[in-house]
Amino acid sequence: MPRDMGFWGTILGAVIGGSIAYFIQMKVLREARKERDRDHERVKQAQGHSLLFKMVRIHSDFYGIHRHIESCFEGATQKGLKGEPWQFVLPLANPPDHVHFSSEEMGMLLALKHDDVFNMVVSMDVIHNSLSDAMKVLNSERRALTERLKHDEANGAVLSGELSKDEMLALRPRMIEVNTLIESIRASAKRDFGESREALDRVQKVLRDKLGLTLKLQYKDDPNPSTPKQSAKTRGA
């Protein structure tokens, strides 16, 4: 009988010891899983912040180009100047650098399962970079055009100079090309500014609701009442 008691005591001790070890191991595994989930959430939040900052920059760049072009037209109108766009639309001193969304940022946004927001944002960097390149081309083409003018000078806000009939005929296609480019950039900047504002608002809301990001957007007043009325910057909540 004592032997049996010893045997069963050993078995019981092993069972209890195994159970304790099992529960300890399960607790460790659960904590490890929770830590991995927290790490994954922190990574998604970092990607969300990065995406939001890029969207703010894109929107601000669209605003800058839009206001630059509109200010040139407004200045010419206020002064009663009758020149063509190539004469009074000045080069943009510092065209924006390119912005690129990473595949990780786009994958994070897609995983949030808001397809409409994803579709609004996914090509916004390409559109931004195309407009930036167009401004660089405009700067170059207008400079090349004005350098061929004789005794060119600024008459108010309009560039003027002397051209013979043959020179005028030779330069006219270039003038038309620059005018067309200006009008295209003007229309694109106005449209892209409005669309980027909507996309920025939508992506901010999704990132706040899904990832708990607390950044809020403040918008500067746009002095042109015919366009969306703000440009964005970020601040902490």
Buried (B, 14 or more C-beta within 10 A) or exposed (E): EEEEEEEEEEEEEEEEEEEEEEEEEEEEEEEEEEEEEEEEEEEBBBBBBBBBEBBBBBBBBBBBBBBBBBBBBEBBEEEEBEBBBBBBBBBBEEBBEEBEBEEBBBEBBBEBEBEEBBEBBBEBBEBBBBBBEBBBBBBEBBEEBBEEBEEBEEEEBBBBBEBEEEBEEEBEEBBEEBBEBBEEBBEBBBBBBBBBBEBBBBBBEBBBEBBEBEBEBEBEEBEBEEBBEBBBEBEEE
